[in-house]
Amino acid sequence: MRKLIALVACMAFAAPAGQIYSLAWGPVIAVGGYKETRLRDGATLKGNAEAVRAVAFSRDGKLLAAAGGLPARKGEVLVWDMASQKVKVTISGHSDCIYAVAFSPDGATLATAGYDKLIKLWDASSGKELRTLRDHIDAIYALAFTPDGKRIVTGSADRAVKVWDAASGERLFTLSESTDAVNTLALSPDGKRVAAGGLDKTIRIWSLGEKEGTLLHTLIAHEDAILRLAWSADGQWLASASADRSIKIFRAADLTELRAITKLPDWAFGLEFAPDGNSLAAGFFNGQLEIYSRQ
């Protein structure tokens, strides 16, 4: 019998169009809404032209990137200084919405990707474009840096997960086992494994070698598309959120299902473990934010 995770807190943000499109947990929880990013401490960072479809903190928590843009017109990122809560730099360069954003571990580089099928790397301080990575043939919905900052992993609607050299922009190899669009990725804390999920309702975990990846585990985990994955900081837990309105937690070592939350209020487009790994935050399209104990 599945055990429900204990509910610790539940709160709703009263924003003009209170949907939550994205979530990041750094010094505080940040959720991307319509034209704004809302912080759990009560602050609201306004300025985006459309829905904030991706948010990410720098590792030191000093910067917050809020990405989105206008469909079929332009992608944009606002990089906020968290101390002053002012925009440090505005980045434009994509020709369509941005769906994924990540800082390099040292905070110097920002990576973005989206509906225009491109990955772009930027100087996080100046907003200068450094390089463009091309190889996907459909929208890119997920990306992450490995913890050493040497590689970037991306997931796309073209069903592929690709691994890139961050310094040169070279595509190193492709993981092609997914049978439908990849919506989400999560990297293990040591960067040696990547998990992917998407429209085929399946979680796959690969080990990442120097020149290729090896498929370790495959599990049809949900009854509908997987929207988000999150890996705990201690490496032991992997969480998934699905369009079937459930969140599940698995043992990352073998994808044994440990706990499930069902009959959720809406789709969870934001899912992330706390930095200490003891709690899990879920942000729902109806604007509700729920925080669960991991145990």
Secondary structure as the mmCIF struct_conf table of DSSP 4:
data_model
#
loop_
_struct_conf.conf_type_id
_struct_conf.id
_struct_conf.beg_label_comp_id
_struct_conf.beg_label_asym_id
_struct_conf.beg_label_seq_id
_struct_conf.end_label_comp_id
_struct_conf.end_label_asym_id
_struct_conf.end_label_seq_id
HELX_LH_PP_P HELX_LH_PP_P1 ARG A 2 ARG A 2
STRN STRN1 LYS A 3 LYS A 3
HELX_LH_PP_P HELX_LH_PP_P2 LEU A 4 ALA A 6
STRN STRN2 LEU A 7 ALA A 12
TURN_TY1_P TURN_TY1_P1 PRO A 16 ALA A 17
STRN STRN3 SER A 22 TRP A 25
BEND BEND1 GLY A 26 VAL A 28
STRN STRN4 ILE A 29 GLY A 32
STRN STRN5 TYR A 34 LEU A 39
TURN_TY1_P TURN_TY1_P2 ARG A 40 ASP A 41
BEND BEND2 GLY A 42 GLY A 42
STRN STRN6 THR A 44 PHE A 57
TURN_TY1_P TURN_TY1_P3 ARG A 59 ASP A 60
BEND BEND3 GLY A 61 LYS A 62
STRN STRN7 LEU A 63 LEU A 70
TURN_TY1_P TURN_TY1_P4 PRO A 71 ARG A 73
STRN STRN8 LYS A 74 ASP A 81
TURN_TY1_P TURN_TY1_P5 MET A 82 GLN A 85
STRN STRN9 LYS A 86 SER A 92
BEND BEND4 SER A 95 ASP A 96
STRN STRN10 ILE A 98 PHE A 103
TURN_TY1_P TURN_TY1_P6 PRO A 105 ASP A 106
BEND BEND5 GLY A 107 ALA A 108
STRN STRN11 THR A 109 GLY A 114
TURN_TY1_P TURN_TY1_P7 TYR A 115 ASP A 116
BEND BEND6 LYS A 117 LYS A 117
STRN STRN12 LEU A 118 ASP A 123
TURN_TY1_P TURN_TY1_P8 ALA A 124 SER A 126
STRN STRN13 GLU A 129 ARG A 134
BEND BEND7 ILE A 137 ASP A 138
STRN STRN14 ILE A 140 PHE A 145
TURN_TY1_P TURN_TY1_P9 PRO A 147 ASP A 148
BEND BEND8 GLY A 149 LYS A 150
STRN STRN15 ARG A 151 SER A 156
TURN_TY1_P TURN_TY1_P10 ALA A 157 ASP A 158
BEND BEND9 ARG A 159 ARG A 159
STRN STRN16 VAL A 161 ASP A 165
TURN_TY1_P TURN_TY1_P11 ALA A 166 SER A 168
STRN STRN17 ARG A 171 LEU A 175
BEND BEND10 THR A 179 ASP A 180
STRN STRN18 VAL A 182 LEU A 187
TURN_TY1_P TURN_TY1_P12 PRO A 189 ASP A 190
BEND BEND11 GLY A 191 LYS A 192
STRN STRN19 ARG A 193 GLY A 198
TURN_TY1_P TURN_TY1_P13 LEU A 199 ASP A 200
STRN STRN20 THR A 202 LEU A 208
BEND BEND12 GLU A 210 LYS A 211
STRN STRN21 GLY A 213 ILE A 220
BEND BEND13 GLU A 223 ASP A 224
STRN STRN22 ILE A 226 TRP A 231
TURN_TY1_P TURN_TY1_P14 ALA A 233 ASP A 234
BEND BEND14 GLY A 235 GLN A 236
STRN STRN23 TRP A 237 SER A 242
TURN_TY1_P TURN_TY1_P15 ALA A 243 ARG A 245
STRN STRN24 SER A 246 ARG A 251
TURN_TY1_P TURN_TY1_P16 ALA A 252 LEU A 255
STRN STRN25 THR A 256 ILE A 261
BEND BEND15 LYS A 263 LYS A 263
BEND BEND16 PRO A 265 ASP A 266
STRN STRN26 ALA A 268 PHE A 273
TURN_TY1_P TURN_TY1_P17 PRO A 275 ASP A 276
BEND BEND17 GLY A 277 ASN A 278
STRN STRN27 SER A 279 PHE A 284
TURN_TY1_P TURN_TY1_P18 PHE A 285 ASN A 286
BEND BEND18 GLY A 287 GLY A 287
STRN STRN28 GLN A 288 SER A 293
#
